[in-house]
Amino acid sequence: MKKSRKGRRRQHLAKVGTRAGARQEEHNEREAIADTMGIGGAASWVKWIALALCAFVLVGAIVALIALD
């Protein structure tokens, strides 16, 4: 098998319209969102910690708004 010009392995894509193709498309969309947020190249544990911190801040903000009333 020939190598690509950049020396990486070739990516084999699933057929369009199959379940595997839909799963790959969803994965690509999630990666694009993570890249947009600036955590695309981070490890998965970093993403989970960032998600947990955001959820904690959101819950804290809601509790603070309720306490102000």
N, C-alpha and C positions, 0 to 999 in steps of 0.2 A: 504494500500500500504506500502510495506516495505521501510524503509529508506536505503540510501546507507551507506557504512561504514564510510564515512566522514561526515555524517549528512546533506548533501546537497540534494536538490531535484534531481530526475532523469531527464536526458535530453532525450526528445522524438525526434527522428530524422525522417525527411520526407523520403518517399520512393525514391530510386535511380531512376533518370531519369525524375522525375516530376519537374514542375516549382518551387515548394516550395523547392525541394531538390537542384536545381541549385542556387536558391536565398540564401539558407543556406551555400552552398559551397563558393559563392562569399563573403558572410559576413565573413566566416572563413578565407579566403585568405586575406581580408582587415585587419582583426585583427592580422594575422600573420605578415603582413608588418608593422603594427603599433608597434607590439612587437619588431620587428627587429630594428626599428628606436628608440626604447626606450620610446615610449609614449603610450604603449599598455594599461596601467592601468589608464591613465589620463582621465579626463572628456572630453566630446565632445567639449566643448567650448575652452578648452586648445588646442585641436588638430586643431580647426579652426583658432585660433590665431597664432599658429605655422605655419600653411599653409599660412596665410596672410603675416606673416613676411618674410617667405622664398620667396614668390612671390614679395614682395616689394624689397628685396635685389636683386633678379634676374633682375627686371626691372631697378633698379638703376645701376646695373653693365652694362646692355646693353646701357643705356643712357650715362654712363661714357665712354664706348668704342666708341660710336658714336661721343662724344664730343672731344675725343682725335684726331680724324682724321681731 
